[in-house]
Amino acid sequence: MPWTSSESRYSTVSVLLHWLMLVLLILVYASMELRGIFPKGSGGRSLIREVHYMLGLTVFVLVWFRLVARSLGPAPKIFPASPQWQTLLARVMHWLLYLFMISMPILGWLITSAEGHQVMFYGFDLPLLVNEDKALAKQVEHWHVLIGNIGYWLIGLHALAGLYHHYVVGDNTLLRMMPKRG
């Protein structure tokens, strides 16, 4: 079944969501990093901001499917087994990444709401989460930017850990999440 993992590989759904969400997160970050190429108030800058909102909220929706897939059974075993401290660190990292993918879109939606703007999500107007409050928008934006910067580190460390396990340790950590071949 595509939702359940085997002893050696994550489920098809988990693998697909993992790599799709990586692409989405790259696009979310790129949309904010590249917004400076457009002048403030321009249509291009507005478009890139809307893309940022929509992709961020897409991550928010998909993370719940990942959590469901994760809950349907145990993770595939790592061979050879990792030391207990690495297993604990990996669990903490995964839960921090999930918290990141849940909190960031909510914070972004709060900022937009507090600025008095409607959020569009694939053609649907989402409700405002709070009444217009520019001071609140600035406070939440501070947290959104800070957590976004922390997210760079979380994602980077997660990727480095997978590469370390594959190329240095030589275990199957990375292979468990790779798409099937042939």
C-alpha positions as CSV (number, residue, x, y, z in Angstrom):
1,M,0.0,0.0,0.0
2,P,1.4,3.4,-0.9
3,W,0.7,4.9,2.6
4,T,2.6,2.4,4.7
5,S,6.3,2.0,5.0
6,S,8.1,-1.3,4.6
7,E,11.0,-2.4,6.8
8,S,13.5,-0.9,4.5
9,R,11.8,2.1,2.8
10,Y,9.4,4.9,3.6
11,S,6.0,4.7,1.9
12,T,5.5,6.0,-1.6
13,V,3.3,8.8,-0.2
14,S,5.9,9.7,2.4
15,V,8.7,9.8,-0.2
16,L,6.6,11.8,-2.7
17,L,5.6,14.3,0.0
18,H,9.1,14.6,1.4
19,W,10.6,15.6,-2.0
20,L,7.6,17.7,-3.1
21,M,7.8,19.7,0.1
22,L,11.5,20.2,-0.3
23,V,10.8,21.8,-3.7
24,L,8.0,23.8,-2.3
25,L,10.2,25.1,0.6
26,I,12.9,26.0,-1.9
27,L,10.3,28.0,-3.9
28,V,8.9,29.6,-0.7
29,Y,12.4,30.8,0.3
30,A,13.3,31.8,-3.2
31,S,10.1,33.9,-3.6
32,M,11.1,36.0,-0.6
33,E,14.8,36.2,-1.4
34,L,14.1,37.3,-5.0
35,R,11.3,39.8,-4.2
36,G,14.0,42.5,-4.1
37,I,14.4,42.4,-7.9
38,F,11.0,44.0,-8.1
39,P,10.4,47.6,-7.0
40,K,8.1,48.1,-4.0
41,G,4.5,48.5,-5.0
42,S,5.0,46.8,-8.4
43,G,2.9,44.1,-9.8
44,G,5.8,41.7,-9.9
45,R,6.5,42.2,-6.2
46,S,2.8,41.6,-5.4
47,L,2.8,38.5,-7.5
48,I,5.9,37.0,-5.9
49,R,4.3,37.8,-2.4
50,E,1.1,36.0,-3.4
51,V,3.1,33.0,-4.7
52,H,5.0,33.0,-1.3
53,Y,1.7,32.9,0.6
54,M,0.1,30.2,-1.6
55,L,3.2,27.9,-1.5
56,G,3.6,28.4,2.2
57,L,0.0,27.4,2.8
58,T,0.4,24.5,0.5
59,V,3.3,23.3,2.7
60,F,0.9,23.7,5.7
61,V,-1.7,21.5,4.1
62,L,0.7,18.8,3.0
63,V,2.5,18.6,6.3
64,W,-0.7,17.1,7.8
65,F,-0.7,14.4,5.2
66,R,2.9,13.6,6.1
67,L,2.0,13.4,9.7
68,V,-0.8,11.0,8.8
69,A,1.5,8.8,6.7
70,R,4.1,8.9,9.5
71,S,1.5,7.7,12.0
72,L,0.4,4.7,10.0
73,G,3.3,2.6,11.2
74,P,6.9,2.5,12.3
75,A,9.7,4.1,10.3
76,P,11.9,1.8,8.3
77,K,14.8,0.5,10.3
78,I,18.3,1.9,9.8
79,F,21.0,-0.7,9.0
80,P,23.4,-0.7,10.6
81,A,21.6,0.8,13.6
82,S,22.6,4.3,14.7
83,P,23.7,5.0,18.3
84,Q,20.9,6.0,20.6
85,W,22.0,9.7,20.8
86,Q,21.7,10.0,17.0
87,T,18.3,8.4,17.0
88,L,17.2,10.9,19.6
89,L,18.7,13.8,17.8
90,A,17.0,12.7,14.5
91,R,13.6,12.6,16.3
92,V,14.1,16.1,17.7
93,M,15.2,17.4,14.3
94,H,12.1,15.8,12.6
95,W,9.7,17.3,15.1
96,L,11.4,20.7,14.8
97,L,10.9,20.5,11.0
98,Y,7.3,19.6,11.4
99,L,6.8,22.4,13.9
100,F,8.5,24.8,11.5
101,M,6.3,23.7,8.6
102,I,3.1,24.2,10.7
103,S,4.0,27.4,12.5
104,M,5.5,29.4,9.6
105,P,2.4,29.4,7.4
106,I,0.2,30.3,10.4
107,L,2.5,33.2,11.3
108,G,2.5,34.4,7.7
109,W,-1.3,34.2,7.6
110,L,-1.4,36.1,10.9
111,I,0.9,38.9,9.5
112,T,-1.2,39.3,6.4
113,S,-4.5,39.3,8.4
114,A,-3.1,41.9,10.9
115,E,-2.0,44.0,7.9
116,G,-5.6,44.0,6.8
117,H,-5.0,42.0,3.7
118,Q,-7.0,39.0,2.4
119,V,-5.0,35.8,1.7
120,M,-5.9,34.0,-1.5
121,F,-5.3,30.2,-1.6
122,Y,-5.8,28.7,-5.0
123,G,-8.7,31.1,-5.8
124,F,-10.3,31.0,-2.4
125,D,-10.3,34.0,0.0
126,L,-9.2,32.7,3.4
127,P,-10.7,34.4,6.5
128,L,-8.8,36.9,8.4
129,L,-7.4,35.4,11.5
130,V,-7.3,38.7,13.4
131,N,-8.6,42.3,13.0
132,E,-6.2,44.8,11.4
133,D,-3.5,45.7,13.8
134,K,-0.2,47.0,12.3
135,A,1.7,46.7,15.6
136,L,0.7,43.0,15.9
137,A,1.7,42.5,12.3
138,K,5.2,43.9,13.0
139,Q,5.6,41.7,16.1
140,V,4.5,38.5,14.3
141,E,6.7,39.4,11.3
142,H,9.7,39.5,13.6
143,W,9.0,35.9,14.7
144,H,8.3,34.8,11.2
145,V,11.6,36.1,9.9
146,L,13.5,34.7,12.9
147,I,12.0,31.3,12.5
148,G,12.5,31.5,8.8
149,N,16.2,32.0,9.4
150,I,16.3,29.1,11.8
151,G,14.5,27.1,9.1
152,Y,17.5,27.5,6.8
153,W,19.7,25.8,9.5
154,L,17.2,23.1,10.2
155,I,16.8,22.2,6.5
156,G,20.5,22.4,5.9
157,L,21.4,20.3,9.0
158,H,18.8,17.7,8.0
159,A,20.3,17.4,4.5
160,L,23.8,17.2,5.8
161,A,22.8,14.5,8.3
162,G,21.4,12.4,5.4
163,L,24.5,12.9,3.3
164,Y,26.7,12.1,6.3
165,H,24.9,8.9,7.0
166,H,25.1,7.9,3.3
167,Y,28.7,8.8,2.5
168,V,30.5,8.6,5.9
169,V,28.6,6.1,8.0
170,G,27.4,4.0,5.0
171,D,24.0,3.1,6.4
172,N,20.6,3.2,4.7
173,T,19.3,6.4,6.2
174,L,19.2,8.3,3.0
175,L,18.1,5.3,0.8
176,R,15.0,4.9,2.9
177,M,13.7,8.2,1.6
178,M,14.9,7.9,-2.0
179,P,12.4,7.3,-4.8
180,K,12.2,3.8,-6.1
181,R,14.2,2.9,-9.2
182,G,13.0,1.0,-12.1
